[in-house]
Amino acid sequence: MIDILEQINAIHRQVSQTGEEVRVVLQRTYQAEVEEVWDALTDPERMRRWFMPITGELKVGGSFQLQGNAGGEILECEPPERFKVTFGGPASIVEIKLTPGPGETTNLKMDHSVPADFGGAGGALYVGPGWDGGLMGLALYLDGKITEDIDPTEMANSPEVIEFGKYSIRAWLKVVRESGLISDEEVQAAAEASVAQFTPGTSVEDIDNLEDPPK
């Protein structure tokens, strides 16, 4: 069983805009050493266990393709600390940084930047909930809660993970609203698109009226 409140609160979310660039930033701490987190993030055999299958030439200058999802080019890679890739297009850039935390822990920072005309700060509602789910999947995998008999795709479509998605959208809605970077109308439109993508059958009003899940 997933502790939804714990998983939601484990992620720090931020959206900002500088000039013509919008940045969506997520940060989370994992109970594993840097090398272990790096390996889980970059080894294709391990990635398919908690995320999705990946193919390609996984080195700087190479390209990758996530099964049924985005692909891109590998721009930079400094094991076991950071990598930077394009994601879904040349103007969409994802950078992952890992730093040691207290004890045997690792702090992960994900930075996804896109041009402002991709939707402005509202773009956080298009990508944020998906990244939340990925960071949760990595945590469950590193904690030994995703075993060989669990299909990540089936898990992503489970009622429990869809419920997590509702709270993820709520968290990102709060971040976008508090940023003050876009109008209420633009926030509403982005939220409706997010709900349709991640939690079909749910309305933005349903998201706003959510109560905290039990601990």
N, C-alpha and C positions, 0 to 999 in steps of 0.2 A: 504494500500500500504506500502511496506517495503522500508525504506530509506537504500539502499544497502551500500552506502558509509559510512553512520553513523554506521551501524551494523558491517562493516568490521573494521573500525577504532576503535571501542569500545573494541576490543580484542587485548591484547599484547601477541605475540607469541615468543617462544624460543625453540631451540633444542640444546642439548649438549650431549657430550659423556665423561664418566669417566670410564676408564678401559673397561670392557665388558658390560657396561650398557649405554643405550641411554635413555635420558629423553626428553619428549615433554611437554612443560609447556604452559598453557594458563591462562591469568588473565583478569578479567572483573569486573567492578563496576555495581551494581544494585541499582535501586531507591526503595529500600525496606529494612526493618530492618532484622538483622541476623535471628531471629526466623522465619520470614515469608519466607525467602529464603530457610532456612533449611527444613521447612515444605513442600515447593513445590518440593524440591529435594528428599524427603524421604517418603512422603505419597503416596501410590499406586494410590489412586483415583485421586490425583492431577497430578501425573506423567503421567498418560495416557492422560491427557488433552494437554500437551505440548511436551511430549517425546514419550513414547510408553507404553503399558501395561506391568506390571511386576508382577511376582508371586514368591513365595518362603517363606522361614522362615527368615524374615528380622530382624535379630539380630546377634550379634557377634557369630561366629561358625556356623551360618546358611548359606544358599545359596540362590541365586536369579537367575531368568531367564527373560530376556527381550524378549517379543514376537517377533519372527522372527529375533532375533539378538543374541548377546552374553549373556552368563551367567557367574556366578562366585561364589566365597566364600566371606563372609563378615569377614574381618580380624580384624578390629578395628572400634570403633564407640564412639565418644565423643560429644553427642548433646549439643548445636547446633553449634559446632565448626569444627569438622572434622570427616571423615570416610575414611577407606581404604578397597579396595576390589580387588580380582583378577578379570580379565576381559578377558574372552575368553580362558583362560589357566592359569596355576599356575605361569608362569614366566612373565605374563603381569599384572602389578599392577597399579591401578588408585587410587589416593588419592585426596580428595576434602577438602580444608580448607576455612573457612569463618571467616572474621574479620570485625568488625565495621569500617565504614568510616565516613567522616564528615556528620553531620546531620543524617537523617534516611536513610543511604546508607550502602551497604555491599560490601566488596571486596571479590571476589571468586578467588581462585587459584586452578587450576587443574593440577596435575602432573601425567603423564602416562609414566611409565618406562618399558622397555623391554630389553632383551638381545641384544647386538650389532649384533649378527648374524641373527636377524629378518629382517635385511635390512639396518642396520646402521642409520645414520641421515636421509636417504631417507624414513625411516618408518614414519617420520612426515607427509609425503604426503599421506600415507595410512590412517592415523587416524585423522590428524589435521582438514581437511575439515569437516569430520563428527562431530567432537567435536565443531567446529565453529557453525555448524547448530544447535546443541543442546543448546549451550549457547545463541544463538539468540532466539530459541524457548522459553527458560526460560524467557528471557527479555520481549518478546512480551506477554507472559502469565502474568507475574507480572505487566505489564503495562495495562492489561485488553484488549489486542488486540486479544487474542485467546479465543473465547467464546465457549459455549457448542455445538453450531451448526457447529463448525469447526473440521474436522477430521485431526489430525496431520500427518497421513500417506498421505492423499490426498494433504495436504499443502506442504509436503516435495517433492512431485512430481510435484508441480505447476511450470509453466514457471518462475515465479518470484524467487522462491527459487533455482531453477536450475541456474538462472542467478547469484544469490548470490554465488552459489557454484563455479562458474568460477572465481570470484574475490577472493574467499577464497583460491582456488588453487594457484592463482597468488601470494597472500600474503605468503603462505607457501613456494612456490618456491623461493621467495626472501630470506626468512629466511634460507632455506636449502643451497642455493647458497652462502650466506654470511657467513655461518658457516665454510666453507672450510673443512668440515669433510669427504666429499666423492668426487669422481671425477666427471667431467662433464658428462661422460657416465653414471655413476650411477644415477646422478640427472635426466638425461633424461629418463632413464628407469623407475624410481620411478614416475616421472611426467606423463609418458604415462599410467602407471597403475592407477594413481589417476584420470586422466581424464576419463579413461574407466569406473571407478567405480562411479564417482560422476556426470560427465557431458558427457554421451555417445554422440557420434557424433561430439564432439569438439576435436581439436588437441592441442598439446602443443604450436604450433605456434600461434594458435588462442588466447590462454591464454596470451602469451607474447605480443601480439599486442592489448590487451584490452586497451581501454581508460577509464579514470575514469568515473563512472556513474554520471549523473547530480545530483546536490544537491537538 
